[in-house]
């Protein structure tokens, strides 16, 4: 699939052709990739889904070009164009055929005709790349540069066009701009690091390109060394923090093993992979640390609230003699909670696991203390009920006694004058007094119970 036709025994020319073979975008086989894709942007061609449009005479014509059966290819493609003069694939294939035959002017006409019939941005970009190459082979560099500019106008992040633009700037002497662009291009797509290193088209500019590539390699190595060390530290911290059986730790360890393998490659791609895997490990470690910190913060916050409620209860409890060891136990919990929160304040990650275990132990202790608090609260309520009931019962029964013993005879005496039919006499009034004492006594006890129970609920 040579695009310049005639063979050559010149070593430099052979190197150029061998390198050009790696530049897939200028090749006939890329037409098949484009054919099989329904992507609407250039960057998605390789990952686009197959639209099922392949096969037929045009496909056969391409196969004939690929095996250098040019006469058969021309017959097939001419027949295709007679039936459909504006067929994009047939026009591109005919352009490739003319390049193989060495007829560059005719190839340009077919590629321009294909450009006019391209129905998507990727197809227009592809035909412009073909025109770029044909113009370069024809010595028409100005026209080639114009097509590259139009490609970049259509899709500014087209890496293949950016690479060509860097070549043109180097040829024109715009070294600073070219170096800046090549640095960004390699950052975006690392495969161009190798291309810039071995491209024979750029051999005369190696004194400008190679130092920059060396700087990028040195920077990648320094970053890889720094991040690999940091990743190792994160692994150790996660082991102390999470334990060796944690799932996230196992994932980080598997990445760290890849980092250790890549450290022996001593290559730019290897350093970039180390940077990637080590960065993932650092992110896993930081995420795990933050999750542990939040977990301890939640646990200590709940413990602090529970401790403060229990401590407030003890300080306000009216019967100090029944508290027993509860105040001392609460002091122990309070100091433990403060120790856990101190770990959070100092962000001592190596102590997080111990702090979390301590928080869980304190939580268990607080469960037992909360049970004691509930029992004491129930005891306080019962004492309050008994005391309240006793006071109210005494008052009620006292009132009944006063009414029955003192007031009832006086009231009965005056009622006997007002109502003669009443048989209240000093001899039989004691019977009525006993009735008032008994009925009133039970009624007073019942009222005292109801009032004490209501006060207990309100309290």
Number of C-alpha atoms within 10 A of each C-alpha: 17 16 23 17 14 9 10 10 7 9 9 11 13 13 15 14 18 14 15 18 15 11 13 13 19 23 18 22 15 16 20 14 16 20 19 18 20 18 19 14 16 21 14 13 19 13 11 17 12 15 11 10 10 12 9 9 15 23 17 15 25 28 17 18 21 18 10 15 14 19 12 15 24 19 11 20 23 18 14 20 17 10 10 12 14 16 17 23 23 25 27 24 25 28 29 29 31 22 22 21 17 15 15 23 14 16 25 23 16 24 25 20 19 26 22 13 17 19 12 14 15 23 22 19 25 23 28 24 23 26 26 25 20 26 20 15 15 14 11 13 16 13 15 23 18 12 22 25 17 14 24 17 11 16 17 12 15 18 18 17 23 21 19 17 19 22 19 18 16 20 14 10 11 13 17 12 13 23 18 12 17 23 19 13 21 19 14 12 11 15 13 19 20 13 16 22 15 15 16 19 14 18 14 11 16 17 10 16 20 16 11 16 21 13 11 17 19 14 14 21 21 14 17 26 17 13 21 25 13 15 27 19 15 23 22 16 21 25 19 16 23 17 13 15 9 12 11 16 24 15 13 23 19 12 20 21 11 14 24 13 12 18 17 10 11 11 14 22 17 19 26 19 18 27 23 17 23 28 18 17 28 21 15 20 24 15 13 19 21 13 12 18 21 13 14 24 19 13 19 26 14 15 21 18 11 17 22 14 13 21 18 11 14 19 10 10 15 11 12 11 7 12 15 10 8 17 16 11 13 19 13 13 22 17 11 20 23 13 16 23 20 13 20 19 10 8 13 12 19 16 15 23 19 15 25 21 13 18 25 16 14 22 20 12 15 20 13 12 20 17 11 16 20 13 12 18 15 12 14 16 16 13 13 17 20 15 13 19 22 16 14 19 22 15 15 21 20 14 14 21 20 13 18 20 15 12 13 17 19 11 11 19 15 11 15 14 11 10 11 9 9 12 12 20 12 10 7 10 15 16 10 15 19 14 12 18 19 15 12 19 19 15 16 22 19 15 16 22 19 13 15 22 17 12 15 14 9 7 8
